[in-house]
Amino acid sequence: MDKKDIKLVAIVGMCGSGKSTAVDYLTGRNIPKVYFGGVVLNAVKEAGLEINPENEKMIRESLREKEGKDFIVNRVVESVKKLIEAGQKRIVLDGLYSWTEYKILRKEFPNEMTVVAIVAPKALRRKRLAERPERPFTAQQVAERDQSEIENLEKGGPIAIADYYVDNSGTIKEFYEKFGELMKEIKFID
């Protein structure tokens, strides 16, 4: 397969911005995803811990400290390469966090990857996270997670250098319209 036919879209953004909504839009069109957070969630389960924000943070930071900042992204790269070998031409990367991860992905897939940042106001992100049915966060947990992700996980870099930004401060319908238009513009979907 010609590498110029391969397109990866990496979704970035702060917690509660709507990254999962963007990924759901694409997976609903049968585009496979590689989920960075799945590495952490599996490790939490393997450690016999309850899945909650505190345990996820502890395991995420512990894995990066023990295995290096590139631990998760190395597994993601392997998964992406397997999907490409299996004939996939479009793949969504769900949860690119750190600058280190960004640099490794850019090196591995220099022309294939487009980074899309999903953005929303902090107050709206807090509201969404408090109301979500799965793993709701308190305002304090959101503030702590934001700080941890920026300081410990270098999350700001990939957001700052994203190729495109999509505002997600309206309805899901409005977001899907904007996001879908962008995906068509970059020829990720028809």
Steps between C-alpha positions, in 0.01 A plus 500: 500500500628844409562704816354808332160326519523469881339769715508520876302753700623554857236656725635723779340724761450549868278270703133571425567685176326238288780274381285190547215662308737565208632143514145360516415698187783329313461150643130527411626511141691174552837669540710303748647673800806447707425615857797628701301486824430131446861428596442675834154351563635149439786566742255623767295182456812281506605666827162399645402862560167672453479712187477858622685826430742459792607146406524589131726796580716290733543219246545737203777694673653184649520331159665804347746524790593129489486436127578845365287774352473300179353185656142556385582645160727207414205266549281732295753503213501119500120492485487755217757307296300178545184675377685637197643155424144366520399746229354791697547836327327721761571476873400730784741545791299554816678676783838629386617679814863590525757689298717189508217295349442766236867503396516120474181482295617782274828313446325167430226650282643830371255555215210282607396666829274800547448631855155640581444682831150502643453808716230621741488756782618377839162562669323293235757221530443491878123482451529217247737302719277539806197378304648211306360161605834319486778622733352839595748757636458769762620854419801433726583179311479685168736772626744241635486297180555807282803600706640148504454449127666832418788474749567127517387374161600792277147511357513865392751452219291280268199727553706813429652357180184332366438526129133590555272613783131422535291695750264277696305750704162444331274201449620157389325558167691826449826332596440206264431744216824694559707190564353316201575793271861500615533123452371537144729799436808299597366200306480274804137413420289531184 
